[in-house]
Amino acid sequence: MCPARDVGAALVLPNANAWAMDRHLEEIAHHVAPGAHAVVVLDQAGWHDSRCLNAPGNITLLPLPSYSPELNPVENVWQYLRQNFLSNRVYDDEEILIDACCAAWNALIGLPNKITEITSREWAKTVIN
């Protein structure tokens, strides 16, 4: 997520592991503005171990302390997706679930200023010279 540009990049995959995270980082790298550098905030999920990941050159990984979801802006994204598109439903199979996740993501990305609204953090706006 980039609150400043109101954009996000995601993949809907059947597994969460280091391989999937590397693919996600590649996808994010393609969406970073030319000449810019992205910081990707990571929680302590096993597949977020920066020692096992291959971050592209235009991305820096920023691991958060354990048990600090309030510091991770993407937690608001998951909450928004669940509350507005994915909760209180039963999915008959994996394909239907993946389709629902893709539709939810596309709906979120299509909402003007929503990424900015739900992922902005005042502490992240500090400019370091």
C-alpha positions as CSV (number, residue, x, y, z in Angstrom):
1,M,0.0,0.0,0.0
2,C,1.1,3.5,-0.8
3,P,-1.0,6.0,1.1
4,A,0.6,8.9,-0.6
5,R,-0.3,7.7,-4.1
6,D,-3.5,5.9,-3.1
7,V,-2.3,2.6,-4.7
8,G,-1.7,-0.9,-3.7
9,A,-0.4,-4.2,-5.1
10,A,-1.5,-7.7,-4.1
11,L,-1.5,-11.3,-5.2
12,V,-4.2,-13.8,-4.2
13,L,-2.4,-17.0,-3.7
14,P,-3.5,-20.3,-2.1
15,N,-0.5,-20.4,0.4
16,A,1.3,-18.0,2.6
17,N,5.0,-18.9,2.6
18,A,8.4,-17.3,1.7
19,W,8.0,-18.2,-2.0
20,A,4.6,-16.4,-2.1
21,M,6.1,-13.4,-0.2
22,D,8.9,-13.2,-2.8
23,R,6.3,-13.1,-5.6
24,H,4.4,-10.4,-3.6
25,L,7.6,-8.3,-3.3
26,E,8.2,-8.6,-7.0
27,E,4.6,-7.4,-7.6
28,I,5.1,-4.5,-5.3
29,A,8.3,-3.5,-7.0
30,H,6.5,-3.2,-10.3
31,H,4.2,-0.6,-8.8
32,V,6.8,1.6,-7.1
33,A,6.9,4.9,-8.8
34,P,9.9,5.3,-11.2
35,G,12.9,6.6,-9.2
36,A,11.2,6.0,-5.9
37,H,12.0,3.5,-3.1
38,A,9.4,1.6,-1.1
39,V,9.5,0.5,2.5
40,V,7.5,-2.6,3.1
41,V,6.3,-3.0,6.7
42,L,6.3,-6.6,7.9
43,D,4.9,-8.3,11.0
44,Q,6.5,-11.3,12.5
45,A,4.7,-14.0,10.4
46,G,7.1,-16.8,9.6
47,W,7.0,-16.0,5.8
48,H,8.1,-12.4,6.6
49,D,11.6,-13.3,7.8
50,S,13.7,-10.8,5.9
51,R,16.7,-13.1,6.0
52,C,14.8,-15.6,3.8
53,L,13.3,-13.1,1.4
54,N,14.8,-11.6,-1.8
55,A,13.7,-8.0,-1.7
56,P,14.0,-6.2,-5.1
57,G,16.4,-3.2,-5.2
58,N,13.7,-0.6,-4.9
59,I,12.3,-2.1,-1.7
60,T,13.5,-2.0,1.9
61,L,11.9,-4.4,4.4
62,L,11.0,-3.0,7.8
63,P,10.2,-5.7,10.4
64,L,7.9,-4.6,13.2
65,P,8.2,-5.7,16.8
66,S,6.2,-8.8,17.7
67,Y,2.6,-8.3,18.7
68,S,2.2,-4.8,17.3
69,P,-0.5,-4.9,14.7
70,E,-1.5,-1.3,15.4
71,L,1.8,-0.3,13.7
72,N,1.1,-2.2,10.5
73,P,-1.2,-0.2,8.1
74,V,-2.1,-3.2,6.1
75,E,-4.1,-4.6,9.1
76,N,-6.7,-1.9,8.3
77,V,-6.8,-3.3,4.8
78,W,-7.6,-6.8,6.0
79,Q,-10.2,-5.4,8.4
80,Y,-11.8,-3.3,5.6
81,L,-12.0,-6.3,3.2
82,R,-13.5,-8.6,5.8
83,Q,-16.0,-6.1,7.0
84,N,-17.2,-5.0,3.5
85,F,-16.7,-7.9,1.2
86,L,-15.6,-11.2,2.8
87,S,-17.3,-11.8,6.1
88,N,-20.3,-13.9,7.0
89,R,-20.0,-16.0,3.8
90,V,-19.4,-19.7,3.1
91,Y,-17.3,-20.5,0.1
92,D,-18.0,-23.9,-1.5
93,D,-14.5,-24.4,-2.9
94,E,-11.1,-22.7,-3.2
95,E,-11.8,-21.3,-6.6
96,I,-14.9,-19.5,-5.4
97,L,-12.9,-18.1,-2.4
98,I,-10.1,-16.9,-4.7
99,D,-12.6,-15.2,-7.0
100,A,-14.2,-13.5,-4.0
101,C,-10.8,-12.3,-2.7
102,C,-9.9,-10.9,-6.2
103,A,-13.3,-9.2,-6.5
104,A,-12.9,-7.7,-3.0
105,W,-9.4,-6.4,-3.8
106,N,-10.5,-4.9,-7.1
107,A,-13.4,-3.2,-5.4
108,L,-11.1,-1.7,-2.8
109,I,-8.6,-0.5,-5.3
110,G,-11.4,1.1,-7.3
111,L,-12.5,3.3,-4.4
112,P,-10.9,6.7,-4.7
113,N,-8.8,7.7,-1.7
114,K,-9.8,4.6,0.3
115,I,-6.2,3.2,0.4
116,T,-5.0,6.6,1.7
117,E,-7.8,6.8,4.2
118,I,-7.3,3.4,5.8
119,T,-3.5,3.1,5.6
120,S,-2.1,6.6,6.5
121,R,-0.1,6.8,9.6
122,E,1.2,10.1,11.0
123,W,4.4,8.5,12.3
124,A,5.2,7.4,8.7
125,K,5.1,10.9,7.3
126,T,8.3,11.9,9.1
127,V,10.9,12.9,6.5
128,I,14.5,12.0,7.3
129,N,17.1,14.1,5.6
